[in-house]
Amino acid sequence: MPIFYARVTPSVVHNGDQMTVSAITSTNVAKLSFGPNAIVPMANLQSVGLGQWQATFNFSSAALPIGQTSVSLTLTATTSLGSTVSLPIPMSVLGP
């Protein structure tokens, strides 16, 4: 159940900036989430085609350590059977 491709734009953000996450996965992925962890994601991506996913949302630094400018967010793919695979995505967070 690999994640073949992921694109996060922009990769340098301020709190409240609009972001887009796009991904291509194997076809057995049932859910794809993005954020500091899979339990409380910033966004759940929507399927836009077979193995193709996308979400556009406003970035929130609320779940991130205060003052940290370099963070690694996670793209987590889950199958209908509950298997998961995660891909770290490095980001830079700028002040307000």
Backbone as a printed PyTorch tensor [residue, N CA C, xyz], in Angstrom:
tensor([[[  0.8320,  -1.1730,   0.0000],
         [  0.0000,   0.0000,   0.0000],
         [  0.8810,   1.2430,   0.0000]],

        [[  1.6330,   1.4500,  -1.0160],
         [  2.5340,   2.5960,  -1.0030],
         [  1.8660,   3.9190,  -1.3790]],

        [[  2.5240,   4.9670,  -0.9210],
         [  2.2230,   6.3140,  -1.3840],
         [  3.2780,   6.5840,  -2.4480]],

        [[  2.8650,   6.7040,  -3.6980],
         [  3.8080,   6.8640,  -4.7980],
         [  4.2920,   8.2990,  -4.9660]],

        [[  3.4090,   9.2520,  -4.6710],
         [  3.7140,  10.6580,  -4.9480],
         [  2.9280,  11.5250,  -3.9770]],

        [[  3.5650,  12.5720,  -3.4820],
         [  2.8770,  13.5430,  -2.6260],
         [  3.4010,  14.9360,  -2.9340]],

        [[  2.4860,  15.8830,  -2.9760],
         [  2.8590,  17.2800,  -3.2210],
         [  2.0850,  18.1460,  -2.2440]],

        [[  2.8240,  18.9970,  -1.5180],
         [  2.2310,  19.9330,  -0.5780],
         [  2.6430,  21.3330,  -1.0100]],

        [[  1.6520,  22.1840,  -1.2580],
         [  1.9540,  23.5610,  -1.6470],
         [  1.1290,  24.5270,  -0.8150]],

        [[  1.7380,  25.5880,  -0.3240],
         [  3.1780,  25.8220,  -0.2930],
         [  3.8230,  25.0130,   0.8310]],

        [[  5.1290,  24.8980,   0.8100],
         [  5.8320,  24.1600,   1.8670],
         [  6.3860,  25.1010,   2.9340]],

        [[  6.2660,  26.4070,   2.6920],
         [  6.5930,  27.4300,   3.6850],
         [  5.3010,  28.1920,   3.9380]],

        [[  4.7810,  28.1200,   5.1780],
         [  3.4540,  28.6640,   5.4650],
         [  3.4240,  29.5430,   6.7030]],

        [[  2.4100,  30.3860,   6.7390],
         [  2.0120,  31.1310,   7.9280],
         [  0.7130,  30.5020,   8.4280]],

        [[  0.4030,  30.7000,   9.6960],
         [ -0.8640,  30.2210,  10.2300],
         [ -2.0060,  30.8450,   9.4280]],

        [[ -2.9420,  30.0360,   8.9710],
         [ -4.0890,  30.5160,   8.2100],
         [ -3.9160,  30.4830,   6.7030]],

        [[ -2.6940,  30.2450,   6.2060],
         [ -2.4730,  30.1590,   4.7530],
         [ -3.2370,  28.9740,   4.1730]],

        [[ -3.7180,  29.1580,   2.9540],
         [ -4.3730,  28.0530,   2.2630],
         [ -3.3200,  27.1030,   1.7110]],

        [[ -3.5330,  25.8070,   1.9320],
         [ -2.6200,  24.7650,   1.4660],
         [ -3.3780,  23.7740,   0.6060]],

        [[ -2.6430,  23.1240,  -0.3010],
         [ -3.1950,  22.0280,  -1.0840],
         [ -2.2620,  20.8330,  -0.9540]],

        [[ -2.8430,  19.6840,  -0.6640],
         [ -2.0930,  18.4300,  -0.5920],
         [ -2.6680,  17.5120,  -1.6680]],

        [[ -1.7850,  16.9880,  -2.5160],
         [ -2.1740,  16.0450,  -3.5620],
         [ -1.3220,  14.7950,  -3.4100]],

        [[ -1.9080,  13.6470,  -3.7290],
         [ -1.1590,  12.3930,  -3.5990],
         [ -1.6560,  11.3600,  -4.5950]],

        [[ -0.7570,  10.4400,  -4.9210],
         [ -1.0940,   9.2670,  -5.7120],
         [ -0.6840,   8.0570,  -4.8820]],

        [[ -1.6210,   7.1460,  -4.7110],
         [ -1.3870,   5.9670,  -3.8740],
         [ -1.7910,   4.7050,  -4.6370]],

        [[ -1.5350,   3.5750,  -4.0180],
         [ -2.0620,   2.3330,  -4.5680],
         [ -3.5880,   2.3670,  -4.4200]],

        [[ -4.2720,   1.5580,  -5.1890],
         [ -5.7310,   1.6140,  -5.2310],
         [ -6.4180,   1.0060,  -4.0110]],

        [[ -5.6780,   0.3510,  -3.1260],
         [ -6.3110,  -0.2290,  -1.9440],
         [ -6.3550,   0.7320,  -0.7540]],

        [[ -5.9380,   1.9860,  -0.9510],
         [ -6.0130,   2.9830,   0.1210],
         [ -7.4650,   3.4460,   0.2420]],

        [[ -8.0010,   3.4150,   1.4840],
         [ -9.3820,   3.8160,   1.7400],
         [ -9.4720,   5.2040,   2.3720]],

        [[ -8.3920,   5.6460,   3.0160],
         [ -8.3870,   6.9360,   3.7060],
         [ -6.9770,   7.4990,   3.6600]],

        [[ -6.8790,   8.8080,   3.4580],
         [ -5.5780,   9.4830,   3.4400],
         [ -5.7060,  10.7540,   4.2620]],

        [[ -4.8380,  10.9070,   5.2620],
         [ -4.9030,  12.0810,   6.1360],
         [ -3.5410,  12.7620,   6.1960]],

        [[ -3.5620,  14.0570,   6.5550],
         [ -2.3500,  14.8710,   6.6040],
         [ -2.3680,  15.7230,   7.8590]],

        [[ -1.2610,  15.7310,   8.5850],
         [ -1.1580,  16.5560,   9.7780],
         [ -0.0260,  16.1090,  10.6720]],

        [[ -0.0130,  16.6240,  11.9060],
         [  1.0640,  16.2540,  12.8260],
         [  1.0020,  14.7920,  13.2420]],

        [[ -0.1980,  14.1960,  13.1770],
         [ -0.3470,  12.7600,  13.4390],
         [ -1.6550,  12.2840,  12.8120]],

        [[ -1.8280,  10.9830,  12.7140],
         [ -3.0150,  10.4190,  12.0620],
         [ -4.2620,  10.5130,  12.9350]],

        [[ -4.0790,  10.6870,  14.2350],
         [ -5.2180,  10.7310,  15.1490],
         [ -5.9770,  12.0560,  15.0290]],

        [[ -5.2360,  13.1590,  14.9260],
         [ -5.8500,  14.4800,  14.7900],
         [ -5.2590,  15.1590,  13.5470]],

        [[ -5.7590,  14.7980,  12.3600],
         [ -5.1920,  15.3660,  11.1370],
         [ -5.6410,  16.8060,  10.8990]],

        [[ -4.8350,  17.5500,  10.1360],
         [ -5.2430,  18.8850,   9.6700],
         [ -6.2540,  18.7540,   8.5520]],

        [[ -6.1120,  17.6830,   7.7650],
         [ -7.0060,  17.4690,   6.6260],
         [ -7.1240,  15.9930,   6.3080]],

        [[ -8.3180,  15.6130,   5.8850],
         [ -8.5510,  14.2970,   5.3030],
         [ -8.7010,  14.5190,   3.8140]],

        [[ -7.8620,  13.8650,   3.0360],
         [ -7.9020,  14.0460,   1.5930],
         [ -9.0920,  13.3040,   1.0070]],

        [[ -9.6200,  13.8330,  -0.0880],
         [-10.7450,  13.2320,  -0.7880],
         [-10.2420,  12.5250,  -2.0370]],

        [[-10.8460,  11.4090,  -2.3640],
         [-10.4940,  10.6910,  -3.5860],
         [-11.0200,  11.4850,  -4.7750]],

        [[-10.1310,  11.7590,  -5.7450],
         [-10.5220,  12.4970,  -6.9570],
         [-10.3470,  11.6240,  -8.1950]],

        [[-10.0700,  10.3590,  -7.9810],
         [ -9.8650,   9.3950,  -9.0600],
         [ -9.2440,   8.1540,  -8.4610]],

        [[ -9.1200,   7.1140,  -9.2290],
         [ -8.5580,   5.8610,  -8.7460],
         [ -7.1190,   6.0740,  -8.2690]],

        [[ -6.8910,   5.9920,  -6.9560],
         [ -5.5640,   6.1880,  -6.3870],
         [ -5.0890,   7.6330,  -6.3710]],

        [[ -5.9820,   8.5750,  -6.6440],
         [ -5.6300,  10.0050,  -6.6590],
         [ -6.4140,  10.7180,  -5.5570]],

        [[ -5.7100,  11.5730,  -4.8160],
         [ -6.2780,  12.2210,  -3.6420],
         [ -5.9210,  13.6980,  -3.6330]],

        [[ -6.7890,  14.5150,  -2.9990],
         [ -6.4920,  15.9440,  -2.8970],
         [ -7.3050,  16.5740,  -1.7620]],

        [[ -6.7230,  17.6080,  -1.1460],
         [ -7.4230,  18.4210,  -0.1510],
         [ -6.8630,  19.8290,  -0.2000]],

        [[ -7.7290,  20.8090,  -0.0350],
         [ -7.3290,  22.2060,   0.1110],
         [ -7.9300,  22.6820,   1.4320]],

        [[ -7.1100,  23.3160,   2.2690],
         [ -7.5400,  23.7210,   3.6050],
         [ -6.6710,  24.8610,   4.0990]],

        [[ -7.0960,  25.5000,   5.1820],
         [ -6.3000,  26.5470,   5.8090],
         [ -5.3820,  25.9270,   6.8480]],

        [[ -4.0810,  26.2050,   6.7290],
         [ -3.0770,  25.6610,   7.6400],
         [ -3.3010,  26.2090,   9.0420]],

        [[ -3.1910,  25.3420,  10.0370],
         [ -3.2950,  25.7500,  11.4330],
         [ -2.0860,  25.2190,  12.1950]],

        [[ -1.4220,  26.1050,  12.9110],
         [ -0.2610,  25.6960,  13.7040],
         [ -0.6540,  25.3100,  15.1270]],

        [[ -1.9450,  25.2280,  15.4090],
         [ -2.4290,  24.9650,  16.7700],
         [ -1.8830,  23.6650,  17.3710]],

        [[ -1.7100,  22.6240,  16.5820],
         [ -1.2500,  21.3320,  17.1130],
         [  0.2640,  21.1690,  17.0610]],

        [[  0.9660,  22.2340,  16.6850],
         [  2.4230,  22.1630,  16.5540],
         [  3.1040,  22.7970,  17.7630]],

        [[  4.3450,  22.4020,  18.0480],
         [  5.0790,  23.0260,  19.1520],
         [  5.2370,  24.5290,  18.9170]],

        [[  5.0080,  25.3190,  19.9410],
         [  5.0860,  26.7810,  19.8400],
         [  6.5080,  27.2130,  19.4950]],

        [[  6.6140,  28.0790,  18.4990],
         [  7.8940,  28.6570,  18.1190],
         [  8.7530,  27.7930,  17.2130]],

        [[  8.3550,  26.5790,  16.9340],
         [  9.1510,  25.6990,  16.0740],
         [  8.8870,  26.0620,  14.6200]],

        [[  9.9580,  26.3480,  13.8780],
         [  9.7890,  26.7780,  12.4840],
         [  9.9790,  25.6420,  11.4830]],

        [[ 10.6760,  24.5990,  11.8600],
         [ 10.8440,  23.4290,  10.9810],
         [ 10.0830,  22.2650,  11.5910]],

        [[  9.0880,  21.7720,  10.8660],
         [  8.2850,  20.6710,  11.3800],
         [  8.1810,  19.5820,  10.3240]],

        [[  7.8420,  18.3980,  10.7640],
         [  7.5940,  17.2940,   9.8480],
         [  6.1610,  16.8510,  10.0640]],

        [[  5.3160,  17.0850,   9.0650],
         [  3.9330,  16.6180,   9.1230],
         [  3.8650,  15.2570,   8.4360]],

        [[  2.7750,  14.5580,   8.6190],
         [  2.6940,  13.1790,   8.1530],
         [  1.5000,  12.9710,   7.2360]],

        [[  1.7600,  12.3260,   6.1110],
         [  0.7070,  11.8660,   5.2150],
         [  0.5110,  10.3830,   5.5410]],

        [[ -0.6950,  10.0240,   6.0120],
         [ -0.9510,   8.6560,   6.4590],
         [ -2.0340,   8.0140,   5.6030]],

        [[ -1.6940,   6.8960,   4.9710],
         [ -2.6250,   6.1270,   4.1550],
         [ -3.1090,   4.9370,   4.9740]],

        [[ -4.4320,   4.6760,   4.8930],
         [ -5.0440,   3.5690,   5.6320],
         [ -5.9020,   2.7460,   4.6870]],

        [[ -5.7830,   1.4270,   4.7800],
         [ -6.6450,   0.5440,   3.9810],
         [ -7.9370,   0.2710,   4.7400]],

        [[ -8.9020,  -0.3450,   4.0810],
         [-10.1650,  -0.6880,   4.7330],
         [ -9.9670,  -1.7300,   5.8340]],

        [[ -8.8420,  -2.4680,   5.7970],
         [ -8.5320,  -3.4520,   6.8360],
         [ -7.7690,  -2.8490,   8.0130]],

        [[ -7.4260,  -1.5520,   7.9250],
         [ -6.7550,  -0.8680,   9.0350],
         [ -5.2480,  -0.8030,   8.9380]],

        [[ -4.6320,  -1.3420,   7.8930],
         [ -3.1790,  -1.2300,   7.7220],
         [ -2.8420,   0.2190,   7.3690]],

        [[ -1.7140,   0.6960,   7.8760],
         [ -1.3180,   2.0800,   7.5930],
         [  0.1260,   2.1560,   7.1290]],

        [[  0.4020,   3.2110,   6.3880],
         [  1.7560,   3.5820,   6.0170],
         [  1.8150,   5.1010,   6.0690]],

        [[  2.9400,   5.6420,   6.5480],
         [  3.0690,   7.0860,   6.7080],
         [  4.2960,   7.6050,   5.9820]],

        [[  4.1690,   8.8240,   5.4860],
         [  5.2520,   9.5000,   4.7820],
         [  5.4670,  10.8580,   5.4430]],

        [[  6.6700,  11.1210,   5.9970],
         [  6.9220,  12.4300,   6.5990],
         [  7.0860,  13.5010,   5.5140]],

        [[  6.5140,  14.6780,   5.7620],
         [  6.5900,  15.8070,   4.8390],
         [  7.1980,  16.9870,   5.6010]],

        [[  8.4340,  17.4060,   5.2580],
         [  9.0370,  18.5470,   5.9550],
         [  8.3730,  19.8560,   5.5390]],

        [[  8.1640,  20.7350,   6.5190],
         [  7.5210,  22.0330,   6.2980],
         [  8.2750,  23.1020,   7.0840]],

        [[  8.1260,  24.3370,   6.6320],
         [  8.6270,  25.4830,   7.3940],
         [  7.4390,  26.3610,   7.7600]],

        [[  7.3630,  26.7130,   9.0320],
         [  6.2620,  27.5380,   9.5470],
         [  6.8440,  28.8750,   9.9640]],

        [[  6.3170,  29.9360,   9.3770],
         [  6.7720,  31.2880,   9.6860],
         [  5.8280,  31.9300,  10.6830]],

        [[  6.3080,  32.9600,  11.3660],
         [  5.4860,  33.6740,  12.3450],
         [  4.2620,  34.2870,  11.7100]],

        [[  3.4140,  34.9100,  12.5170],
         [  2.1410,  35.4580,  12.0180],
         [  2.2660,  36.4690,  10.9630]]])
